[in-house]
């Protein structure tokens, strides 16, 4: 998903981003999409949601102001609201 100029993504297998950030399955990560389109170079990668035992990402939805992550937490549904500011990502249950 693209949210506030950031490409938000997950990976299916462990991957190390060009800046050394380790991306793991069931985690959520972001990179400056607008900057990449302009320059062709990736900026720093950020972790939006750390992977956790028994937690998987079931889906994403976005509005203009928020990104919502649908999680399965030990087989129970849960939604987390995310926002991005100049300070980085914030998550609220």
Residue pairs with C-beta under 8 A, 6 or more apart in sequence:
1 7
1 8
1 9
1 60
1 62
1 67
2 8
2 33
3 30
3 62
3 67
3 82
3 84
4 84
5 32
5 33
5 34
5 35
6 30
6 31
6 32
6 33
6 46
6 84
7 30
7 31
7 32
7 33
7 36
8 28
8 29
8 30
8 48
8 60
8 67
9 28
9 29
9 30
9 31
10 23
10 25
10 26
10 27
10 28
10 29
10 57
11 23
11 24
11 25
11 27
11 29
12 25
13 25
14 22
14 23
14 24
14 25
15 22
15 23
16 22
16 23
17 23
17 29
17 31
17 42
17 45
18 42
18 45
19 42
19 43
19 44
19 45
21 29
21 44
21 45
21 46
21 47
23 29
23 45
24 51
25 51
26 51
26 52
26 55
26 56
26 57
27 47
27 48
27 49
27 50
27 51
28 47
28 48
28 49
28 57
28 69
29 45
29 46
29 47
29 48
30 45
30 46
30 48
30 84
30 89
31 42
31 43
31 44
31 45
31 46
32 42
32 43
32 44
35 41
35 43
36 42
36 43
46 88
46 89
48 82
48 89
48 91
49 57
49 69
49 80
49 82
49 91
54 73
54 74
55 71
55 72
55 73
55 74
56 71
56 72
57 69
57 70
57 71
57 72
58 70
58 71
58 72
58 77
59 69
59 70
60 67
60 68
60 69
60 70
61 67
61 68
61 70
62 68
65 83
66 81
66 82
66 83
67 81
67 82
67 83
67 84
68 79
68 80
68 81
68 82
69 79
69 80
69 82
69 91
70 77
70 78
70 79
71 77
71 78
71 79
71 80
72 78
78 93
80 91
80 92
80 93
81 91
81 92
81 93
82 89
82 90
82 91
82 92
83 89
83 90
83 92
84 90
